[in-house]
Every structure is written in C-alpha cells, then in structure tokens.
Amino acid sequence: MKIKSVSLETVVGITSTLPQNLHPEFAFAGKSNVGKSSLINAIMNRKSLARTSSQPGKTQTINFYNVNDELYLVDLPGYGYAKVSQETKAKWGKMIERYLRRSKQLQAVFLLIDIRHDPSANDRDMYDWIVHNGFEPIIIATKSDKISRGQIDKHLKAIRAGLKTRPGTVIIPFSSVKKDGLEQIYGVLDGMMNACNSSVPAEEATDEEL
C-alpha cells in the first residue's frame, strides 16, 4: 500500500449521524493506552494526524480518516479507562455498537492488545462483542519492542488463550517505534481491498468501462 493522501474527514459524536461513505472502512478498537493512535499514524505514514496523548480516554468520538480517497481507517473510542464515568462508558458503548451494526462499508475490525500483558476482561468482552456483531477480529499485538524477540511467540500464545480466539485468527505483533509488523498490516489491508474490488457486480464494471 502506497500512501498518497490522508485526511480526517468525519468526526462522529454520541448524537451524530453516521456518514454514508462510499469506500471500504476498517475500524480499530482497543484499550485507551494500547497505542491505537500510534498505529493509525504509522499506517497513514503521518506523525500526528491521529492525536496521541499521555492522558488515556482522549478519543471520545469515532474518527474517519480518508486514505487515498480509496478507504477509511476508523478510530473507535478507547475502552477500559477507569476515570471515565459509567454513564459515559455506556454512551460510548452504544455509539460503537451502533457503528458496528449499521455501517454498510465496514469490512473488518482490528483489535489492539498490549503484547506485554494477558488480555483483560474488557479485552475479552470487546473480542466477543466484535464476533457477536459478525466480524472476525484481526488482532494487533502492540508494543512488541518492549519485549525481547524470543518472548514474542510466548506472548502471542497467551493472547490467543486469553481471548479464546477462533482457529485461523490473525495476530500481528507490532511496534510503532520500529515499525515491525507494518508491512504485514499493509498486506492484510491490501488483500481485503482487492477482495472488495473483485466483488463489484459485473454490470457495474461494464457501466464503468462504457
């Protein structure tokens, strides 16, 4: 994947209407301090378009990043931040569920897990929730530079066991510092984009050719 252009196109709040996008969407979910914004910036080859913060819980909206005018990277609000009220957590949960159920262009959900720790109860709930809504989560094990390479397989097995992942679930160790895993993520996105393009009905392709 070659990044030509990126922009923050739409910001959706609790009471906002979801956009009717025409391009495929790929959503990113994870705990508030798991490195979600750093991952999205790395994919977009930008340093700070997706805002990173030392304060967990900063992302309180669903942010749609237009990439190459071909696809959207969708940043979902982080979960599990203790200082957010239960009422706010409930509103965020409803907003995310509304998006997962109603978006017509959502192709896949990437779930970020800190590779250094076993999945939390919130991580397990989010994984089950994504599956319940009809998606097969792609797991990104973030902060892989924080452990030795020899320990990576051990930690990936712990993530699989902790989430009770389905057979064949893709888990990619990733480091926003070293960019390890980035090419593999590009490969997954390219593969899904190719699948989307090949599924265009024949009559639509014929119309375009004419």
Beta strands, then each sheet from edge to edge (+ up, - down):
strand 1: 6-12
strand 2: 25-30
strand 3: 62-67
strand 4: 71-75
strand 5: 106-114
strand 6: 138-142
strand 7: 171-173
sheet 1: 1+ 3- 4+ 2+ 5+ 6+ 7+
end
